[in-house]
Amino acid sequence: MPDLTEKKTAEEIPAQAAAVAAAKPEKARSLGSDAWHDLRRKPIFVISALLILLLIVIAIAPGLFTSVDPRAGDLRLHYLSKPNYSHFFQADWFGYDLQGRSIYARVIYGARASVVVGICVTLGVTILGGIAGMVAGYFGGWVDTIISRVTDIFFGIPLLLGSLVILNAFTSRTIWSVVFALVALGWTQMTRVMRGSVITVKQSDFVTAAKALGAGTGRIMFKHILPNAIAPVIVVATIALGGYIATEATLSFLGIGLQDPTISWGIDISSAQKVIRTAPFSLFFPAGMLSITVLAFIMLGDAVRDALDPKLR
């Protein structure tokens, strides 16, 4: 006769295994996946990301939003004509400027210069400053001293004033000359942020263990330290991107940045200030677009900071 106790135990084993599997905790998410999980639920991130996506699409393909030539003007017909919403014609939506050019078309095409300058400068200062900060923080000693003193020298030069001096040396100022001037002076902040983050991370146990196992310097820096030290740099870079766009517009407004035939919101704002009393709309639309763009990147940076900083969870 079979043993009832053994039969009962055999029947309970699958049920117990299923219960243990169900009670097993989920696999721990990485910092990036955990941050993305939080970001998707933040309205500020969603709104700012959609605005930035729209700006990128406008910069890449402005022809999708207007078929009007932003450089073509007719002083006889369109000199400072007010916005017209009586019919669905894009050139009339924002009115016309001093040269009889469509303000709407110039606002659309002006996004390209601002977005390209902002993204290129941010990439440049992040790469240059990140490498300098990582080298200074990891090696320390005289290497850290030299890099820190050079950083202090450049940090003491105001970004706007220094850019004015550098750009004055160019006979023809294009998007790339503005990018060069801003990168040459803007890398110091990223260097300081990366240096402090690397100094904190390199004292961790996993870095000590990697050294004990004989890992090379390059592997330790790029495989172990960089992924764990990059979060503060990403936050600073995202917020700074909007500032670089505003700096480019300021330089163009002062006549030291971009020049015709390049289309820039700063150039249009500079032209519109002459007729601000008689035609305020010519100033409102490019200035409003610039403000929305800068605000979108600042909002995105704040959302990313909240998601990546464990203290703010």
C-alpha positions, 0 to 999 in steps of 0.5 A, a space after each residue: 500500500 503506497 505511503 500517503 505521506 510521500 504522495 502528499 509531499 510529491 503533490 505539494 512540491 510543484 505548488 511550493 516551487 510555483 509559490 517560491 517563483 511567484 515570490 521571487 523579487 524582480 530583477 533590479 533595474 539599472 540607473 538608466 532604466 530606473 530613471 527612464 521609468 520615472 521620466 515617462 510619468 512626469 508631465 514636465 518631461 513629456 511636454 518638454 520632450 515633445 517640444 524639443 522633438 518638434 523643434 528638431 523636426 522643424 530644424 531638419 525639414 523646415 519645408 514641411 512647415 512652410 513653402 515660403 522663401 524666408 529671404 524673399 521680401 517685397 517692400 511695396 506689398 509687405 512692409 511691416 504688414 500685420 499678421 493676417 489670419 483671414 485665410 490659411 496662408 502661412 506667410 501671413 500668420 506672423 506678419 512681415 518685417 522691415 524688408 517685407 519678408 515673412 516672419 513666420 518663414 524666418 521663425 521656422 528656418 531660424 530654428 535650424 541655426 539655434 538647434 545646431 549651435 546648441 547641440 554641437 556646443 553641448 556635445 563639444 563641451 561635454 566631450 572636451 570637458 568630460 575627458 579633461 575632468 575624468 583624467 584629472 579626477 582619476 590620476 590626481 596629483 600633478 595631473 589634477 593640479 595642471 588641469 585644475 589650474 588651466 580650468 580656473 584660468 578659462 573659468 575666469 573668462 566670461 563666456 559672452 565677453 570671451 566669445 565676443 573677443 574670439 568672434 571678432 577675429 573671424 572675418 566671416 562668422 558662421 554657425 561653426 565659428 560660433 560653435 568654436 567660440 562657445 566650446 573654447 570657453 564653455 568646457 570648464 563647467 563640465 570639467 569640474 562636474 566630471 572631476 568631482 564625480 570621478 573622484 567620488 566613484 573611484 573610491 568605490 569597492 568595485 573600482 578597488 576590486 577591478 584594480 586588484 584583478 589587474 584591470 587596465 587603466 583604460 578599462 577601469 576608466 571607461 568600463 567602471 568609472 565613466 558609466 557611474 560618473 556620467 549622470 551629473 554631466 548629463 544633467 548639467 549638459 541638458 540644462 546648459 543646452 538651452 543656455 547656449 542657444 540663448 548665448 548664440 541669439 545674444 551674440 547675433 543680436 549684438 551683431 557679433 554672432 551669425 550674419 546674413 545670409 544665415 537666418 537666426 532669431 537673434 538677428 531678427 530680434 535685433 532688426 525688430 527692436 527698431 520698430 518695436 513701437 509701430 510693429 511689436 509683432 515683429 519682435 514678439 514672434 522670434 523672441 517668443 520662439 526663442 523663449 519657448 526653446 530655452 524653456 523646453 531644454 531647461 524643463 527637460 534638464 530639471 526632469 532628468 536631474 530629478 530622475 537621476 539624483 537618488 536624493 530627490 526620489 
